[in-house]
Amino acid sequence: MIAGEKKVSEQLNLETILSKISEYDIFRWYMPNKKWEVNRTTYSPFRNESRPSFTIYSKDGKLFYLDFSDPHYRGGCFDLIMQLFNVGYNECLEMIDKDFNLGIRMKKRDDLPSHVEIVSKYKQPEKLEKKYSHIQVIARKFTNEELEYWNQYHQDIEDLKQNNVYSIKKLYLNRRIVHLKETELRFGYFYDGHWKIYRPFNKDFKWFPNNVPISAMDGKDNLDKTKMAFINKSKKDYMVMKKIYPHSCAVQNEGVACFSEDNINFLKHNSSSQILSFDSDVPGVKNSKMVTEMFNFDYCNVPRCYLQEGIKDWADLAKKYGM
């Protein structure tokens, strides 16, 4: 049993940024002209012009930009920042980290709004349908090491099967094989035709690849109109907590984007009240307050006294102290 391991900070890269904010959020923040819409012609940010000659358009669910007057100016949201501010790739990532107060490489500032607060002030474009990457998985039997990992969280092989957790033999992304180290733990969470890959000890690609819709929820069938719904922020927390309280469910992460209008309506109509549970660290509590105020939930997190032991969620609390 591994206890009290040192926390490894997230790596500042494209994947970690896009796990917190969307391409649309980045375009919206850095476009000088704020009166633009996806798939509509607008004014170029690279020069003063009287006739619009620039567009931010969707293709296969991703956002790109193109300057019709100068095709040199084209690419994705990160390219826009590099061309607009004449910075390199690493500087571009650092700008986003700082401006959205993501806290990936730079320490979060409590006196500035978090990325959750920033993106909560507007809606994502409704007509932009995300084109999810094509992920294929060849499953295998769970290894003893993998079962021991889940046993730490009081989950056996039947629990894994019931929650659509798989061990991965081979992994393909857009029909190309993803090389996996034989020694690394890797699990696939399956959601109705989509996969979320979980590599718990891979600091660079812990959640990569992932094509699960941000609004996907675990445990919808557990809810009861006469009972309180306990909403977790991860599958692992959900698996632990539903053994204690059967009317538990889970969203994909601590972001407000998980709470689509359909999800809010479902929660409100299928439970008597809603209790949200994010991490008990500063970002988790801040996000808890933000989401609960937006949707009139309550929240209940792991007591903060456990933070000094590196415990901030229910799964780690169960691992250390039992169910």
CORVENTA-V46326 format. One record per residue. N is the residue number from 1. RES is the residue in one letter. SS is DSSP state (H for helix, E for strand, - for the rest). PSI is psi in radians with two decimals (* if undefined). OMEGA is omega as a letter, one per 40 degrees, with the letter a starting at -180 (* if undefined). Layout:
BEGIN
n->N res->RES ss->SS psi->PSI omega->OMEGA
n->N res->RES ss->SS psi->PSI omega->OMEGA
END
This chain:
BEGIN
n->1 res->M ss->- psi->2.25 omega->a
n->2 res->I ss->- psi->2.10 omega->a
n->3 res->A ss->- psi->2.54 omega->i
n->4 res->G ss->- psi->0.51 omega->a
n->5 res->E ss->- psi->2.66 omega->a
n->6 res->K ss->- psi->2.32 omega->a
n->7 res->K ss->- psi->2.26 omega->i
n->8 res->V ss->- psi->2.23 omega->a
n->9 res->S ss->- psi->2.73 omega->i
n->10 res->E ss->- psi->2.63 omega->i
n->11 res->Q ss->- psi->2.47 omega->i
n->12 res->L ss->- psi->1.77 omega->i
n->13 res->N ss->- psi->3.13 omega->a
n->14 res->L ss->H psi->-0.76 omega->a
n->15 res->E ss->H psi->-0.76 omega->a
n->16 res->T ss->H psi->-0.62 omega->i
n->17 res->I ss->H psi->-0.82 omega->a
n->18 res->L ss->H psi->-0.11 omega->i
n->19 res->S ss->- psi->-0.21 omega->a
n->20 res->K ss->- psi->-0.66 omega->i
n->21 res->I ss->- psi->2.90 omega->a
n->22 res->S ss->- psi->2.93 omega->i
n->23 res->E ss->H psi->-0.68 omega->i
n->24 res->Y ss->H psi->-0.73 omega->i
n->25 res->D ss->H psi->-0.71 omega->a
n->26 res->I ss->H psi->-0.81 omega->i
n->27 res->F ss->H psi->-0.75 omega->a
n->28 res->R ss->H psi->-0.68 omega->a
n->29 res->W ss->H psi->-0.76 omega->a
n->30 res->Y ss->H psi->-0.20 omega->i
n->31 res->M ss->- psi->2.12 omega->i
n->32 res->P ss->- psi->-0.71 omega->i
n->33 res->N ss->- psi->1.99 omega->a
n->34 res->K ss->- psi->-0.18 omega->a
n->35 res->K ss->- psi->1.12 omega->i
n->36 res->W ss->- psi->2.73 omega->i
n->37 res->E ss->- psi->2.65 omega->i
n->38 res->V ss->- psi->2.37 omega->i
n->39 res->N ss->- psi->0.37 omega->i
n->40 res->R ss->- psi->2.57 omega->i
n->41 res->T ss->E psi->2.41 omega->i
n->42 res->T ss->E psi->-3.05 omega->a
n->43 res->Y ss->- psi->2.45 omega->a
n->44 res->S ss->- psi->2.40 omega->i
n->45 res->P ss->- psi->-0.07 omega->a
n->46 res->F ss->- psi->-0.05 omega->i
n->47 res->R ss->- psi->2.87 omega->i
n->48 res->N ss->- psi->2.29 omega->a
n->49 res->E ss->- psi->2.67 omega->a
n->50 res->S ss->- psi->-0.36 omega->i
n->51 res->R ss->- psi->2.29 omega->a
n->52 res->P ss->- psi->2.35 omega->a
n->53 res->S ss->- psi->0.48 omega->a
n->54 res->F ss->E psi->2.51 omega->i
n->55 res->T ss->E psi->2.53 omega->i
n->56 res->I ss->E psi->2.02 omega->a
n->57 res->Y ss->E psi->2.76 omega->i
n->58 res->S ss->E psi->2.41 omega->i
n->59 res->K ss->E psi->2.12 omega->a
n->60 res->D ss->- psi->0.61 omega->i
n->61 res->G ss->- psi->-0.05 omega->i
n->62 res->K ss->E psi->2.79 omega->a
n->63 res->L ss->E psi->2.39 omega->i
n->64 res->F ss->E psi->2.87 omega->i
n->65 res->Y ss->E psi->2.71 omega->i
n->66 res->L ss->E psi->2.27 omega->i
n->67 res->D ss->E psi->1.96 omega->a
n->68 res->F ss->- psi->-0.49 omega->a
n->69 res->S ss->- psi->-0.41 omega->i
n->70 res->D ss->- psi->1.55 omega->a
n->71 res->P ss->- psi->-0.13 omega->i
n->72 res->H ss->- psi->-0.56 omega->i
n->73 res->Y ss->- psi->1.68 omega->a
n->74 res->R ss->E psi->2.74 omega->i
n->75 res->G ss->E psi->-2.71 omega->i
n->76 res->G ss->- psi->-2.98 omega->a
n->77 res->C ss->H psi->-0.62 omega->i
n->78 res->F ss->H psi->-0.64 omega->i
n->79 res->D ss->H psi->-0.67 omega->i
n->80 res->L ss->H psi->-0.81 omega->a
n->81 res->I ss->H psi->-0.75 omega->a
n->82 res->M ss->H psi->-0.68 omega->a
n->83 res->Q ss->H psi->-0.66 omega->a
n->84 res->L ss->H psi->-0.65 omega->a
n->85 res->F ss->H psi->0.04 omega->i
n->86 res->N ss->- psi->0.92 omega->i
n->87 res->V ss->- psi->2.83 omega->i
n->88 res->G ss->- psi->3.11 omega->a
n->89 res->Y ss->H psi->-0.83 omega->a
n->90 res->N ss->H psi->-0.70 omega->i
n->91 res->E ss->H psi->-0.63 omega->i
n->92 res->C ss->H psi->-0.82 omega->i
n->93 res->L ss->H psi->-0.70 omega->i
n->94 res->E ss->H psi->-0.65 omega->i
n->95 res->M ss->H psi->-0.82 omega->a
n->96 res->I ss->H psi->-0.77 omega->i
n->97 res->D ss->H psi->-0.77 omega->a
n->98 res->K ss->H psi->-0.85 omega->a
n->99 res->D ss->H psi->-0.58 omega->i
n->100 res->F ss->- psi->0.01 omega->i
n->101 res->N ss->- psi->0.83 omega->a
n->102 res->L ss->- psi->-0.53 omega->i
n->103 res->G ss->- psi->0.47 omega->a
n->104 res->I ss->- psi->-1.06 omega->i
n->105 res->R ss->- psi->-0.74 omega->i
n->106 res->M ss->- psi->2.50 omega->i
n->107 res->K ss->- psi->2.39 omega->i
n->108 res->K ss->- psi->2.47 omega->i
n->109 res->R ss->- psi->2.10 omega->a
n->110 res->D ss->- psi->-0.32 omega->a
n->111 res->D ss->- psi->-0.04 omega->i
n->112 res->L ss->- psi->2.68 omega->i
n->113 res->P ss->- psi->2.55 omega->i
n->114 res->S ss->- psi->2.94 omega->i
n->115 res->H ss->H psi->-0.52 omega->i
n->116 res->V ss->H psi->-0.75 omega->i
n->117 res->E ss->H psi->-0.70 omega->a
n->118 res->I ss->H psi->-0.87 omega->a
n->119 res->V ss->H psi->-0.22 omega->i
n->120 res->S ss->- psi->-0.19 omega->a
n->121 res->K ss->- psi->-0.05 omega->i
n->122 res->Y ss->- psi->2.91 omega->i
n->123 res->K ss->- psi->2.55 omega->i
n->124 res->Q ss->- psi->2.65 omega->a
n->125 res->P ss->- psi->2.18 omega->a
n->126 res->E ss->- psi->-0.55 omega->a
n->127 res->K ss->- psi->0.01 omega->i
n->128 res->L ss->- psi->1.79 omega->i
n->129 res->E ss->- psi->2.18 omega->a
n->130 res->K ss->- psi->2.27 omega->i
n->131 res->K ss->- psi->1.91 omega->a
n->132 res->Y ss->- psi->2.50 omega->i
n->133 res->S ss->- psi->2.64 omega->i
n->134 res->H ss->- psi->1.98 omega->a
n->135 res->I ss->E psi->2.27 omega->i
n->136 res->Q ss->E psi->2.44 omega->a
n->137 res->V ss->E psi->2.30 omega->i
n->138 res->I ss->E psi->2.00 omega->a
n->139 res->A ss->E psi->2.88 omega->i
n->140 res->R ss->E psi->3.04 omega->i
n->141 res->K ss->- psi->2.55 omega->i
n->142 res->F ss->- psi->2.39 omega->i
n->143 res->T ss->- psi->2.86 omega->i
n->144 res->N ss->H psi->-0.67 omega->i
n->145 res->E ss->H psi->-0.69 omega->i
n->146 res->E ss->H psi->-0.72 omega->i
n->147 res->L ss->H psi->-0.65 omega->i
n->148 res->E ss->H psi->-0.64 omega->i
n->149 res->Y ss->H psi->-0.87 omega->a
n->150 res->W ss->H psi->-0.50 omega->i
n->151 res->N ss->H psi->-0.49 omega->i
n->152 res->Q ss->- psi->-0.51 omega->a
n->153 res->Y ss->- psi->0.32 omega->i
n->154 res->H ss->- psi->0.65 omega->i
n->155 res->Q ss->- psi->2.25 omega->i
n->156 res->D ss->- psi->-3.07 omega->a
n->157 res->I ss->H psi->-0.56 omega->i
n->158 res->E ss->H psi->-0.65 omega->i
n->159 res->D ss->H psi->-0.73 omega->a
n->160 res->L ss->H psi->-0.75 omega->i
n->161 res->K ss->H psi->-0.76 omega->a
n->162 res->Q ss->H psi->-0.47 omega->a
n->163 res->N ss->- psi->0.27 omega->i
n->164 res->N ss->- psi->0.78 omega->i
n->165 res->V ss->E psi->2.25 omega->a
n->166 res->Y ss->E psi->2.66 omega->i
n->167 res->S ss->E psi->2.51 omega->a
n->168 res->I ss->E psi->2.20 omega->i
n->169 res->K ss->E psi->-0.89 omega->i
n->170 res->K ss->E psi->2.58 omega->a
n->171 res->L ss->E psi->2.29 omega->i
n->172 res->Y ss->E psi->2.37 omega->i
n->173 res->L ss->E psi->2.07 omega->a
n->174 res->N ss->- psi->0.77 omega->i
n->175 res->R ss->- psi->0.18 omega->i
n->176 res->R ss->E psi->2.40 omega->a
n->177 res->I ss->E psi->2.42 omega->i
n->178 res->V ss->- psi->2.10 omega->a
n->179 res->H ss->- psi->2.20 omega->a
n->180 res->L ss->- psi->2.40 omega->i
n->181 res->K ss->- psi->2.36 omega->a
n->182 res->E ss->- psi->-0.47 omega->a
n->183 res->T ss->- psi->-0.14 omega->a
n->184 res->E ss->- psi->2.47 omega->i
n->185 res->L ss->- psi->2.36 omega->i
n->186 res->R ss->- psi->2.27 omega->a
n->187 res->F ss->E psi->2.63 omega->i
n->188 res->G ss->E psi->2.18 omega->i
n->189 res->Y ss->E psi->2.13 omega->a
n->190 res->F ss->E psi->2.20 omega->i
n->191 res->Y ss->E psi->1.65 omega->i
n->192 res->D ss->- psi->0.99 omega->i
n->193 res->G ss->- psi->-0.05 omega->i
n->194 res->H ss->E psi->2.71 omega->a
n->195 res->W ss->E psi->2.44 omega->i
n->196 res->K ss->E psi->2.00 omega->a
n->197 res->I ss->E psi->2.30 omega->a
n->198 res->Y ss->E psi->2.00 omega->i
n->199 res->R ss->- psi->1.61 omega->a
n->200 res->P ss->- psi->-0.44 omega->a
n->201 res->F ss->- psi->0.27 omega->i
n->202 res->N ss->- psi->1.76 omega->a
n->203 res->K ss->- psi->-0.46 omega->a
n->204 res->D ss->- psi->-0.62 omega->a
n->205 res->F ss->- psi->0.88 omega->a
n->206 res->K ss->- psi->-0.69 omega->a
n->207 res->W ss->- psi->0.66 omega->a
n->208 res->F ss->- psi->2.36 omega->e
n->209 res->P ss->- psi->2.96 omega->a
n->210 res->N ss->E psi->2.07 omega->i
n->211 res->N ss->- psi->0.41 omega->i
n->212 res->V ss->- psi->2.28 omega->i
n->213 res->P ss->- psi->2.45 omega->a
n->214 res->I ss->- psi->-0.39 omega->a
n->215 res->S ss->- psi->0.02 omega->a
n->216 res->A ss->- psi->2.43 omega->a
n->217 res->M ss->- psi->2.53 omega->i
n->218 res->D ss->E psi->2.54 omega->i
n->219 res->G ss->- psi->0.35 omega->i
n->220 res->K ss->H psi->-0.63 omega->a
n->221 res->D ss->H psi->-0.21 omega->a
n->222 res->N ss->H psi->-0.27 omega->a
n->223 res->L ss->- psi->2.64 omega->a
n->224 res->D ss->- psi->2.27 omega->a
n->225 res->K ss->- psi->-0.43 omega->a
n->226 res->T ss->- psi->0.00 omega->a
n->227 res->K ss->- psi->2.77 omega->i
n->228 res->M ss->E psi->2.45 omega->i
n->229 res->A ss->E psi->2.24 omega->i
n->230 res->F ss->E psi->1.96 omega->a
n->231 res->I ss->E psi->1.96 omega->i
n->232 res->N ss->E psi->2.93 omega->a
n->233 res->K ss->- psi->0.09 omega->a
n->234 res->S ss->- psi->2.77 omega->i
n->235 res->K ss->H psi->-0.70 omega->a
n->236 res->K ss->H psi->-0.80 omega->i
n->237 res->D ss->H psi->-0.74 omega->a
n->238 res->Y ss->H psi->-0.78 omega->a
n->239 res->M ss->H psi->-0.64 omega->i
n->240 res->V ss->H psi->-0.86 omega->a
n->241 res->M ss->H psi->-0.51 omega->a
n->242 res->K ss->- psi->-0.27 omega->i
n->243 res->K ss->- psi->-0.38 omega->i
n->244 res->I ss->- psi->-0.74 omega->a
n->245 res->Y ss->- psi->1.86 omega->a
n->246 res->P ss->- psi->-0.34 omega->a
n->247 res->H ss->- psi->0.84 omega->a
n->248 res->S ss->E psi->2.68 omega->i
n->249 res->C ss->E psi->-3.10 omega->a
n->250 res->A ss->E psi->2.54 omega->i
n->251 res->V ss->- psi->-3.13 omega->a
n->252 res->Q ss->- psi->-0.54 omega->a
n->253 res->N ss->- psi->-2.92 omega->a
n->254 res->E ss->- psi->0.13 omega->a
n->255 res->G ss->- psi->2.63 omega->a
n->256 res->V ss->H psi->-0.39 omega->a
n->257 res->A ss->H psi->-0.37 omega->i
n->258 res->C ss->H psi->-0.45 omega->a
n->259 res->F ss->- psi->1.28 omega->i
n->260 res->S ss->- psi->2.91 omega->i
n->261 res->E ss->H psi->-0.69 omega->i
n->262 res->D ss->H psi->-0.72 omega->a
n->263 res->N ss->H psi->-0.73 omega->i
n->264 res->I ss->H psi->-0.80 omega->i
n->265 res->N ss->H psi->-0.72 omega->i
n->266 res->F ss->H psi->-0.80 omega->a
n->267 res->L ss->H psi->-0.76 omega->a
n->268 res->K ss->H psi->-0.61 omega->a
n->269 res->H ss->H psi->-0.19 omega->a
n->270 res->N ss->- psi->0.35 omega->i
n->271 res->S ss->- psi->2.72 omega->a
n->272 res->S ss->- psi->-0.47 omega->i
n->273 res->S ss->E psi->2.95 omega->a
n->274 res->Q ss->E psi->2.22 omega->i
n->275 res->I ss->E psi->2.13 omega->a
n->276 res->L ss->E psi->2.48 omega->i
n->277 res->S ss->E psi->1.79 omega->i
n->278 res->F ss->- psi->-2.99 omega->i
n->279 res->D ss->- psi->2.77 omega->a
n->280 res->S ss->- psi->0.10 omega->i
n->281 res->D ss->- psi->3.11 omega->a
n->282 res->V ss->H psi->-0.85 omega->i
n->283 res->P ss->H psi->-0.68 omega->a
n->284 res->G ss->H psi->-0.76 omega->i
n->285 res->V ss->H psi->-0.71 omega->i
n->286 res->K ss->H psi->-0.76 omega->i
n->287 res->N ss->H psi->-0.63 omega->i
n->288 res->S ss->H psi->-0.84 omega->a
n->289 res->K ss->H psi->-0.70 omega->a
n->290 res->M ss->H psi->-0.89 omega->a
n->291 res->V ss->H psi->-0.71 omega->a
n->292 res->T ss->H psi->-0.63 omega->i
n->293 res->E ss->H psi->-0.61 omega->a
n->294 res->M ss->H psi->-0.64 omega->a
n->295 res->F ss->H psi->0.17 omega->i
n->296 res->N ss->- psi->0.73 omega->i
n->297 res->F ss->- psi->3.01 omega->i
n->298 res->D ss->E psi->2.97 omega->i
n->299 res->Y ss->E psi->2.67 omega->a
n->300 res->C ss->- psi->1.90 omega->a
n->301 res->N ss->- psi->2.92 omega->i
n->302 res->V ss->- psi->2.38 omega->i
n->303 res->P ss->- psi->2.41 omega->a
n->304 res->R ss->H psi->-0.29 omega->a
n->305 res->C ss->H psi->-0.35 omega->a
n->306 res->Y ss->H psi->-0.16 omega->a
n->307 res->L ss->H psi->-0.58 omega->a
n->308 res->Q ss->H psi->-0.27 omega->i
n->309 res->E ss->H psi->0.12 omega->a
n->310 res->G ss->- psi->0.31 omega->a
n->311 res->I ss->- psi->2.10 omega->a
n->312 res->K ss->- psi->-0.01 omega->i
n->313 res->D ss->- psi->3.02 omega->a
n->314 res->W ss->H psi->-0.61 omega->i
n->315 res->A ss->H psi->-0.79 omega->a
n->316 res->D ss->H psi->-0.55 omega->i
n->317 res->L ss->H psi->-0.74 omega->i
n->318 res->A ss->H psi->-0.64 omega->i
n->319 res->K ss->H psi->-0.74 omega->a
n->320 res->K ss->H psi->-0.73 omega->a
n->321 res->Y ss->H psi->-0.04 omega->i
n->322 res->G ss->- psi->2.99 omega->a
n->323 res->M ss->- psi->* omega->*
END
